[in-house]
Amino acid sequence: MSRHGEPYRYKGVAAAALVLVTWAACLVFLLTVDLGTFPVWLVPPAMFLMTFLYVGMFITAHDAMHGSVLPGNLRANRAIGTTYVTLYALFSYGGLFEKHWEHHRHPGTGKDPDYHDGVRDGFLTWYGQFMRNYLRMPQLVGMAIVFNVLWLLLGLGLLNIILFWIVPSFASTFQLFYFGTYLPHREPPDGYSNVHHATSSEYSSPVSFLTCYHFGYHLEHHMFPGVPWWRLPAVRRRLSKGEDVGIRPLSVPEEAAYG
């Protein structure tokens, strides 16, 4: 098996398509549903569902940055990644790509764009720095335009937009940061124990999926960045048994080869 996971080539596309179709269908339904007749008790689960699907949109784009949505096809991965981060929150795929691979080359160091500044390492202060590093004014202006199109031009309910578009997209950044950056990359009391400066969660596979699409298995991700999110549990199980996963682990630093 190659490190790009060729036998699983089209499963990545199928997983990506499932995330996109589910996200789009749920978003359209929830933005257009009459909240006057929508059961109040279903609102929180619907918001949690949309948050989870937004996380899936970003995780799919993340896998595209590693060339694992459609292994061996750089152009397709770039197109998929660009589509998903645009739908997520008008992010620049190129900008995210460069910074994400800097993160992989220099994890948990001053050169890591995802790491804290060495002083403000608490969750909220680190999160604030993290978001400032990625948000850009043109993106915020674009999101404001989209909001006004949804509300004033298309006439969608303001409460629908807030509950099912604004809040879930924003909440997903907390979920992604907490489970995908803060927990795995904060320095342990005894210091880092591997060159990736990363740890993995001990969650079961179902819980790991619900928290962040297995992104909590973060050491495995850094060791094998070409492995898509849905294969990380299998890789983790094989490593725990001392078995060969059939993929070459990457050292640090190693240049991105998927862009």
C-alpha positions, -999 to +999 in steps of 0.1 A: +000+000+000+014+034-008+014+062+017-013+080-003-038+051+003-045+042-033-068+012-025-091+037-007-090+062-036-128+066-042-139+061-007-125+096+002-146+112-026-177+093-014-171+104+022-166+140+010-198+139-011-218+125+018-207+154+041-214+180+015-249+167+005-259+162+042-247+197+051-264+213+022-297+195+026-299+202+064-289+238+059-315+245+032-342+228+052-334+246+085-330+280+069-364+277+052-384+259+079-412+277+096-400+281+132-435+288+143-444+252+136-410+237+142-409+218+176-389+239+201-372+209+216-357+201+181-339+234+178-308+225+200-303+191+183-306+208+149-280+234+160-256+206+172-261+187+140-253+218+119-222+224+140-211+188+135-216+191+097-197+223+096-168+205+113-171+178+086-169+204+059-136+218+073-122+183+080-128+174+044-110+205+032-082+196+056-079+161+041-078+177+006-047+197+018-031+163+024-041+149-009-063+122+007-098+130-006-088+117-041-053+103-037-030+110-066-050+138-081-037+171-069-060+192-090-091+175-077-080+178-041-073+215-046-108+220-062-125+200-035-106+219-007-114+252-023-151+244-026-154+232+010-136+261+027-154+286+006-188+271+016-176+269+052-167+305+057-151+320+025-116+310+036-087+311+012-077+275+004-042+286-007-037+305+025-049+277+047-028+252+028+005+271+033-002+276+070-013+241+076+019+227+062+039+251+082+021+236+112+032+201+101+068+212+095+071+230+128+045+216+152+043+231+187+071+257+180+073+294+174+072+287+137+039+269+140+010+293+129-014+272+150+006+274+182+002+299+210+027+328+214+045+312+243+028+332+269-010+331+264-015+294+263-049+292+279-078+279+258-095+313+251-064+334+246-049+307+224-081+304+205-083+342+200-047+343+186-056+313+164-086+330+149-068+363+144-042+344+125-067+331+100-095+356+096-091+384+070-111+415+065-122+406+029-135+373+043-155+391+070-169+415+045-179+386+022-197+368+051-216+401+058-227+402+022-238+366+023-258+373+054-276+402+038-283+382+007-299+354+028-319+378+049-328+408+027-326+394-008-339+359-003-361+368+026-351+340+050-360+343+086-335+362+107-338+337+136-333+308+112-301+324+099-287+330+134-296+296+148-287+274+119-260+293+100-242+319+122-241+300+155-232+265+141-204+279+118-189+299+147-193+270+172-176+246+148-144+267+151-144+261+189-149+224+183-122+222+157-097+242+178-104+224+211-102+189+198-078+194+169-053+219+182-056+228+219-059+193+234-034+175+211-008+202+210-007+218+244+025+209+261+023+181+287+036+188+322+067+167+315+072+181+281+067+167+246+076+131+241+077+130+203+090+151+174+054+159+163+047+176+196+013+159+196-008+136+216-039+116+208-072+113+227-082+081+244-118+083+231-135+053+217-140+053+179-177+064+181-169+092+205-139+102+185-160+106+155-186+127+172-160+150+188-141+159+156-142+132+129-113+114+146-091+144+144-084+138+181-062+109+170-038+136+163-004+119+167-015+093+142-025+121+119+010+138+122+027+105+117+006+096+086-008+129+073-019+112+040-044+091+059-080+104+057-100+110+088-122+079+084-091+056+084-075+070+115-092+046+139-079+016+120-044+030+119-045+037+156-057+001+163-029-014+143-003+008+159-015-001+193-010-038+184+024-032+170+013-040+135+026-025+103+001-001+090+016-004+055+022+034+052+055+052+056+054+076+085+066+112+079+094+127+098+096+164+109+103+185+089+092+172+056+080+194+027+044+191+015+041+171-017+004+174-023-001+210-033 
